[in-house]
């Protein structure tokens, strides 16, 4: 599980945190931009998979993950004009394909020590997943047209969930109630949905991966 955790974190950082508006807009239109995105994926994986026993097997694993990421994204690049490839259903399929390759790669990895502690890695995974993935997915789900803009308030509300979770059920329950009221009164409908999903996903990540 340790290997998958660190590969997953490298994927989330490379595919979301390091993907700015320009890359997100043009990686499906210009091959050079897609390649730049893939390079960022590679270095993100190296950074988060690093450890004392990082070896040639680790390079093979990261290369496999990076090439798989390229082919998955290239497939979307070639079919960008088709409506299905812009749908929430394909967005889920796309990420599930990435996650499957990460899981497959983790099986063949021989690395056992990572510089980033597991607990910190899982907290970061949950925070990034909540902030970015759920925000984008619910936006696509509720808005078939329009361009997604990063909602930094939503990022903070959703991203802090795992931080409060580690302080125990009582603290997390209070945080859930407070952010729930805030989301209902001040955020858009898709942001409320992403908030609700983030409350659940945090529990899943923190209980399953740790």
MODELLER restraints for C-alpha pairs under 7 A, 6 or more apart:
rsr = mdl.restraints
at = mdl.atoms
rsr.add(forms.Gaussian(group=physical.xy_distance, feature=features.Distance(at['CA:2:A'], at['CA:118:A']), mean=6.77, stdev=0.5))
rsr.add(forms.Gaussian(group=physical.xy_distance, feature=features.Distance(at['CA:3:A'], at['CA:106:A']), mean=5.28, stdev=0.5))
rsr.add(forms.Gaussian(group=physical.xy_distance, feature=features.Distance(at['CA:4:A'], at['CA:102:A']), mean=6.33, stdev=0.5))
rsr.add(forms.Gaussian(group=physical.xy_distance, feature=features.Distance(at['CA:4:A'], at['CA:103:A']), mean=5.82, stdev=0.5))
rsr.add(forms.Gaussian(group=physical.xy_distance, feature=features.Distance(at['CA:4:A'], at['CA:106:A']), mean=5.17, stdev=0.5))
rsr.add(forms.Gaussian(group=physical.xy_distance, feature=features.Distance(at['CA:5:A'], at['CA:121:A']), mean=6.92, stdev=0.5))
rsr.add(forms.Gaussian(group=physical.xy_distance, feature=features.Distance(at['CA:5:A'], at['CA:122:A']), mean=6.88, stdev=0.5))
rsr.add(forms.Gaussian(group=physical.xy_distance, feature=features.Distance(at['CA:6:A'], at['CA:48:A']), mean=5.85, stdev=0.5))
rsr.add(forms.Gaussian(group=physical.xy_distance, feature=features.Distance(at['CA:6:A'], at['CA:49:A']), mean=5.60, stdev=0.5))
rsr.add(forms.Gaussian(group=physical.xy_distance, feature=features.Distance(at['CA:6:A'], at['CA:121:A']), mean=6.70, stdev=0.5))
rsr.add(forms.Gaussian(group=physical.xy_distance, feature=features.Distance(at['CA:7:A'], at['CA:45:A']), mean=6.31, stdev=0.5))
rsr.add(forms.Gaussian(group=physical.xy_distance, feature=features.Distance(at['CA:7:A'], at['CA:49:A']), mean=6.38, stdev=0.5))
rsr.add(forms.Gaussian(group=physical.xy_distance, feature=features.Distance(at['CA:7:A'], at['CA:102:A']), mean=6.19, stdev=0.5))
rsr.add(forms.Gaussian(group=physical.xy_distance, feature=features.Distance(at['CA:8:A'], at['CA:102:A']), mean=6.61, stdev=0.5))
rsr.add(forms.Gaussian(group=physical.xy_distance, feature=features.Distance(at['CA:9:A'], at['CA:48:A']), mean=6.88, stdev=0.5))
rsr.add(forms.Gaussian(group=physical.xy_distance, feature=features.Distance(at['CA:9:A'], at['CA:121:A']), mean=6.63, stdev=0.5))
rsr.add(forms.Gaussian(group=physical.xy_distance, feature=features.Distance(at['CA:9:A'], at['CA:125:A']), mean=5.48, stdev=0.5))
rsr.add(forms.Gaussian(group=physical.xy_distance, feature=features.Distance(at['CA:10:A'], at['CA:44:A']), mean=5.12, stdev=0.5))
rsr.add(forms.Gaussian(group=physical.xy_distance, feature=features.Distance(at['CA:10:A'], at['CA:45:A']), mean=4.40, stdev=0.5))
rsr.add(forms.Gaussian(group=physical.xy_distance, feature=features.Distance(at['CA:10:A'], at['CA:48:A']), mean=5.41, stdev=0.5))
rsr.add(forms.Gaussian(group=physical.xy_distance, feature=features.Distance(at['CA:11:A'], at['CA:41:A']), mean=6.61, stdev=0.5))
rsr.add(forms.Gaussian(group=physical.xy_distance, feature=features.Distance(at['CA:11:A'], at['CA:45:A']), mean=6.60, stdev=0.5))
rsr.add(forms.Gaussian(group=physical.xy_distance, feature=features.Distance(at['CA:12:A'], at['CA:128:A']), mean=6.76, stdev=0.5))
rsr.add(forms.Gaussian(group=physical.xy_distance, feature=features.Distance(at['CA:13:A'], at['CA:44:A']), mean=6.63, stdev=0.5))
rsr.add(forms.Gaussian(group=physical.xy_distance, feature=features.Distance(at['CA:14:A'], at['CA:40:A']), mean=5.88, stdev=0.5))
rsr.add(forms.Gaussian(group=physical.xy_distance, feature=features.Distance(at['CA:14:A'], at['CA:41:A']), mean=4.59, stdev=0.5))
rsr.add(forms.Gaussian(group=physical.xy_distance, feature=features.Distance(at['CA:14:A'], at['CA:44:A']), mean=5.41, stdev=0.5))
rsr.add(forms.Gaussian(group=physical.xy_distance, feature=features.Distance(at['CA:15:A'], at['CA:41:A']), mean=6.67, stdev=0.5))
rsr.add(forms.Gaussian(group=physical.xy_distance, feature=features.Distance(at['CA:16:A'], at['CA:132:A']), mean=6.51, stdev=0.5))
rsr.add(forms.Gaussian(group=physical.xy_distance, feature=features.Distance(at['CA:23:A'], at['CA:33:A']), mean=6.15, stdev=0.5))
rsr.add(forms.Gaussian(group=physical.xy_distance, feature=features.Distance(at['CA:23:A'], at['CA:37:A']), mean=6.78, stdev=0.5))
rsr.add(forms.Gaussian(group=physical.xy_distance, feature=features.Distance(at['CA:26:A'], at['CA:33:A']), mean=6.22, stdev=0.5))
rsr.add(forms.Gaussian(group=physical.xy_distance, feature=features.Distance(at['CA:27:A'], at['CA:33:A']), mean=4.85, stdev=0.5))
rsr.add(forms.Gaussian(group=physical.xy_distance, feature=features.Distance(at['CA:27:A'], at['CA:34:A']), mean=4.22, stdev=0.5))
rsr.add(forms.Gaussian(group=physical.xy_distance, feature=features.Distance(at['CA:28:A'], at['CA:34:A']), mean=6.89, stdev=0.5))
rsr.add(forms.Gaussian(group=physical.xy_distance, feature=features.Distance(at['CA:28:A'], at['CA:76:A']), mean=6.92, stdev=0.5))
rsr.add(forms.Gaussian(group=physical.xy_distance, feature=features.Distance(at['CA:28:A'], at['CA:77:A']), mean=4.42, stdev=0.5))
rsr.add(forms.Gaussian(group=physical.xy_distance, feature=features.Distance(at['CA:28:A'], at['CA:80:A']), mean=6.26, stdev=0.5))
rsr.add(forms.Gaussian(group=physical.xy_distance, feature=features.Distance(at['CA:29:A'], at['CA:77:A']), mean=6.49, stdev=0.5))
rsr.add(forms.Gaussian(group=physical.xy_distance, feature=features.Distance(at['CA:38:A'], at['CA:66:A']), mean=6.67, stdev=0.5))
rsr.add(forms.Gaussian(group=physical.xy_distance, feature=features.Distance(at['CA:38:A'], at['CA:70:A']), mean=6.20, stdev=0.5))
rsr.add(forms.Gaussian(group=physical.xy_distance, feature=features.Distance(at['CA:41:A'], at['CA:66:A']), mean=6.53, stdev=0.5))
rsr.add(forms.Gaussian(group=physical.xy_distance, feature=features.Distance(at['CA:42:A'], at['CA:62:A']), mean=6.87, stdev=0.5))
rsr.add(forms.Gaussian(group=physical.xy_distance, feature=features.Distance(at['CA:42:A'], at['CA:66:A']), mean=5.68, stdev=0.5))
rsr.add(forms.Gaussian(group=physical.xy_distance, feature=features.Distance(at['CA:45:A'], at['CA:62:A']), mean=6.41, stdev=0.5))
rsr.add(forms.Gaussian(group=physical.xy_distance, feature=features.Distance(at['CA:49:A'], at['CA:114:A']), mean=6.44, stdev=0.5))
rsr.add(forms.Gaussian(group=physical.xy_distance, feature=features.Distance(at['CA:50:A'], at['CA:114:A']), mean=5.80, stdev=0.5))
rsr.add(forms.Gaussian(group=physical.xy_distance, feature=features.Distance(at['CA:50:A'], at['CA:115:A']), mean=6.20, stdev=0.5))
rsr.add(forms.Gaussian(group=physical.xy_distance, feature=features.Distance(at['CA:51:A'], at['CA:113:A']), mean=5.33, stdev=0.5))
rsr.add(forms.Gaussian(group=physical.xy_distance, feature=features.Distance(at['CA:51:A'], at['CA:114:A']), mean=4.02, stdev=0.5))
rsr.add(forms.Gaussian(group=physical.xy_distance, feature=features.Distance(at['CA:51:A'], at['CA:115:A']), mean=4.94, stdev=0.5))
rsr.add(forms.Gaussian(group=physical.xy_distance, feature=features.Distance(at['CA:52:A'], at['CA:113:A']), mean=6.08, stdev=0.5))
rsr.add(forms.Gaussian(group=physical.xy_distance, feature=features.Distance(at['CA:52:A'], at['CA:114:A']), mean=6.79, stdev=0.5))
rsr.add(forms.Gaussian(group=physical.xy_distance, feature=features.Distance(at['CA:53:A'], at['CA:111:A']), mean=6.05, stdev=0.5))
rsr.add(forms.Gaussian(group=physical.xy_distance, feature=features.Distance(at['CA:53:A'], at['CA:113:A']), mean=6.24, stdev=0.5))
rsr.add(forms.Gaussian(group=physical.xy_distance, feature=features.Distance(at['CA:54:A'], at['CA:111:A']), mean=6.42, stdev=0.5))
rsr.add(forms.Gaussian(group=physical.xy_distance, feature=features.Distance(at['CA:57:A'], at['CA:109:A']), mean=6.61, stdev=0.5))
rsr.add(forms.Gaussian(group=physical.xy_distance, feature=features.Distance(at['CA:57:A'], at['CA:110:A']), mean=6.81, stdev=0.5))
rsr.add(forms.Gaussian(group=physical.xy_distance, feature=features.Distance(at['CA:58:A'], at['CA:109:A']), mean=6.60, stdev=0.5))
rsr.add(forms.Gaussian(group=physical.xy_distance, feature=features.Distance(at['CA:58:A'], at['CA:111:A']), mean=6.79, stdev=0.5))
rsr.add(forms.Gaussian(group=physical.xy_distance, feature=features.Distance(at['CA:61:A'], at['CA:105:A']), mean=5.81, stdev=0.5))
rsr.add(forms.Gaussian(group=physical.xy_distance, feature=features.Distance(at['CA:61:A'], at['CA:109:A']), mean=6.43, stdev=0.5))
rsr.add(forms.Gaussian(group=physical.xy_distance, feature=features.Distance(at['CA:65:A'], at['CA:101:A']), mean=6.41, stdev=0.5))
rsr.add(forms.Gaussian(group=physical.xy_distance, feature=features.Distance(at['CA:65:A'], at['CA:102:A']), mean=6.41, stdev=0.5))
rsr.add(forms.Gaussian(group=physical.xy_distance, feature=features.Distance(at['CA:65:A'], at['CA:105:A']), mean=6.83, stdev=0.5))
rsr.add(forms.Gaussian(group=physical.xy_distance, feature=features.Distance(at['CA:68:A'], at['CA:101:A']), mean=6.91, stdev=0.5))
rsr.add(forms.Gaussian(group=physical.xy_distance, feature=features.Distance(at['CA:69:A'], at['CA:98:A']), mean=6.47, stdev=0.5))
rsr.add(forms.Gaussian(group=physical.xy_distance, feature=features.Distance(at['CA:76:A'], at['CA:85:A']), mean=6.65, stdev=0.5))
rsr.add(forms.Gaussian(group=physical.xy_distance, feature=features.Distance(at['CA:79:A'], at['CA:85:A']), mean=6.82, stdev=0.5))
rsr.add(forms.Gaussian(group=physical.xy_distance, feature=features.Distance(at['CA:84:A'], at['CA:90:A']), mean=6.54, stdev=0.5))
rsr.add(forms.Gaussian(group=physical.xy_distance, feature=features.Distance(at['CA:88:A'], at['CA:137:A']), mean=6.47, stdev=0.5))
rsr.add(forms.Gaussian(group=physical.xy_distance, feature=features.Distance(at['CA:88:A'], at['CA:140:A']), mean=5.70, stdev=0.5))
rsr.add(forms.Gaussian(group=physical.xy_distance, feature=features.Distance(at['CA:88:A'], at['CA:141:A']), mean=5.52, stdev=0.5))
rsr.add(forms.Gaussian(group=physical.xy_distance, feature=features.Distance(at['CA:119:A'], at['CA:210:A']), mean=6.61, stdev=0.5))
rsr.add(forms.Gaussian(group=physical.xy_distance, feature=features.Distance(at['CA:122:A'], at['CA:205:A']), mean=6.98, stdev=0.5))
rsr.add(forms.Gaussian(group=physical.xy_distance, feature=features.Distance(at['CA:122:A'], at['CA:206:A']), mean=6.79, stdev=0.5))
rsr.add(forms.Gaussian(group=physical.xy_distance, feature=features.Distance(at['CA:122:A'], at['CA:209:A']), mean=6.74, stdev=0.5))
rsr.add(forms.Gaussian(group=physical.xy_distance, feature=features.Distance(at['CA:123:A'], at['CA:162:A']), mean=5.69, stdev=0.5))
rsr.add(forms.Gaussian(group=physical.xy_distance, feature=features.Distance(at['CA:126:A'], at['CA:162:A']), mean=6.35, stdev=0.5))
rsr.add(forms.Gaussian(group=physical.xy_distance, feature=features.Distance(at['CA:126:A'], at['CA:202:A']), mean=5.76, stdev=0.5))
rsr.add(forms.Gaussian(group=physical.xy_distance, feature=features.Distance(at['CA:126:A'], at['CA:205:A']), mean=6.24, stdev=0.5))
rsr.add(forms.Gaussian(group=physical.xy_distance, feature=features.Distance(at['CA:127:A'], at['CA:158:A']), mean=6.88, stdev=0.5))
rsr.add(forms.Gaussian(group=physical.xy_distance, feature=features.Distance(at['CA:127:A'], at['CA:159:A']), mean=4.05, stdev=0.5))
rsr.add(forms.Gaussian(group=physical.xy_distance, feature=features.Distance(at['CA:127:A'], at['CA:160:A']), mean=6.43, stdev=0.5))
rsr.add(forms.Gaussian(group=physical.xy_distance, feature=features.Distance(at['CA:127:A'], at['CA:161:A']), mean=6.94, stdev=0.5))
rsr.add(forms.Gaussian(group=physical.xy_distance, feature=features.Distance(at['CA:127:A'], at['CA:162:A']), mean=6.37, stdev=0.5))
rsr.add(forms.Gaussian(group=physical.xy_distance, feature=features.Distance(at['CA:128:A'], at['CA:159:A']), mean=6.37, stdev=0.5))
rsr.add(forms.Gaussian(group=physical.xy_distance, feature=features.Distance(at['CA:130:A'], at['CA:158:A']), mean=5.39, stdev=0.5))
rsr.add(forms.Gaussian(group=physical.xy_distance, feature=features.Distance(at['CA:130:A'], at['CA:159:A']), mean=5.75, stdev=0.5))
rsr.add(forms.Gaussian(group=physical.xy_distance, feature=features.Distance(at['CA:130:A'], at['CA:198:A']), mean=5.08, stdev=0.5))
rsr.add(forms.Gaussian(group=physical.xy_distance, feature=features.Distance(at['CA:131:A'], at['CA:154:A']), mean=6.78, stdev=0.5))
rsr.add(forms.Gaussian(group=physical.xy_distance, feature=features.Distance(at['CA:131:A'], at['CA:155:A']), mean=4.32, stdev=0.5))
rsr.add(forms.Gaussian(group=physical.xy_distance, feature=features.Distance(at['CA:131:A'], at['CA:158:A']), mean=5.32, stdev=0.5))
rsr.add(forms.Gaussian(group=physical.xy_distance, feature=features.Distance(at['CA:131:A'], at['CA:159:A']), mean=5.07, stdev=0.5))
rsr.add(forms.Gaussian(group=physical.xy_distance, feature=features.Distance(at['CA:134:A'], at['CA:194:A']), mean=5.30, stdev=0.5))
rsr.add(forms.Gaussian(group=physical.xy_distance, feature=features.Distance(at['CA:135:A'], at['CA:191:A']), mean=6.60, stdev=0.5))
rsr.add(forms.Gaussian(group=physical.xy_distance, feature=features.Distance(at['CA:135:A'], at['CA:194:A']), mean=5.64, stdev=0.5))
rsr.add(forms.Gaussian(group=physical.xy_distance, feature=features.Distance(at['CA:138:A'], at['CA:190:A']), mean=5.33, stdev=0.5))
rsr.add(forms.Gaussian(group=physical.xy_distance, feature=features.Distance(at['CA:138:A'], at['CA:193:A']), mean=6.76, stdev=0.5))
rsr.add(forms.Gaussian(group=physical.xy_distance, feature=features.Distance(at['CA:138:A'], at['CA:194:A']), mean=5.98, stdev=0.5))
rsr.add(forms.Gaussian(group=physical.xy_distance, feature=features.Distance(at['CA:139:A'], at['CA:148:A']), mean=7.00, stdev=0.5))
rsr.add(forms.Gaussian(group=physical.xy_distance, feature=features.Distance(at['CA:139:A'], at['CA:190:A']), mean=5.66, stdev=0.5))
rsr.add(forms.Gaussian(group=physical.xy_distance, feature=features.Distance(at['CA:142:A'], at['CA:190:A']), mean=6.14, stdev=0.5))
rsr.add(forms.Gaussian(group=physical.xy_distance, feature=features.Distance(at['CA:154:A'], at['CA:191:A']), mean=6.68, stdev=0.5))
rsr.add(forms.Gaussian(group=physical.xy_distance, feature=features.Distance(at['CA:157:A'], at['CA:179:A']), mean=6.76, stdev=0.5))
rsr.add(forms.Gaussian(group=physical.xy_distance, feature=features.Distance(at['CA:158:A'], at['CA:195:A']), mean=5.86, stdev=0.5))
rsr.add(forms.Gaussian(group=physical.xy_distance, feature=features.Distance(at['CA:158:A'], at['CA:198:A']), mean=5.94, stdev=0.5))
rsr.add(forms.Gaussian(group=physical.xy_distance, feature=features.Distance(at['CA:161:A'], at['CA:199:A']), mean=6.71, stdev=0.5))
rsr.add(forms.Gaussian(group=physical.xy_distance, feature=features.Distance(at['CA:161:A'], at['CA:202:A']), mean=6.51, stdev=0.5))
rsr.add(forms.Gaussian(group=physical.xy_distance, feature=features.Distance(at['CA:162:A'], at['CA:202:A']), mean=5.80, stdev=0.5))
rsr.add(forms.Gaussian(group=physical.xy_distance, feature=features.Distance(at['CA:164:A'], at['CA:171:A']), mean=6.38, stdev=0.5))
rsr.add(forms.Gaussian(group=physical.xy_distance, feature=features.Distance(at['CA:164:A'], at['CA:172:A']), mean=5.38, stdev=0.5))
rsr.add(forms.Gaussian(group=physical.xy_distance, feature=features.Distance(at['CA:165:A'], at['CA:172:A']), mean=5.02, stdev=0.5))
rsr.add(forms.Gaussian(group=physical.xy_distance, feature=features.Distance(at['CA:183:A'], at['CA:192:A']), mean=5.49, stdev=0.5))
rsr.add(forms.Gaussian(group=physical.xy_distance, feature=features.Distance(at['CA:184:A'], at['CA:192:A']), mean=6.26, stdev=0.5))
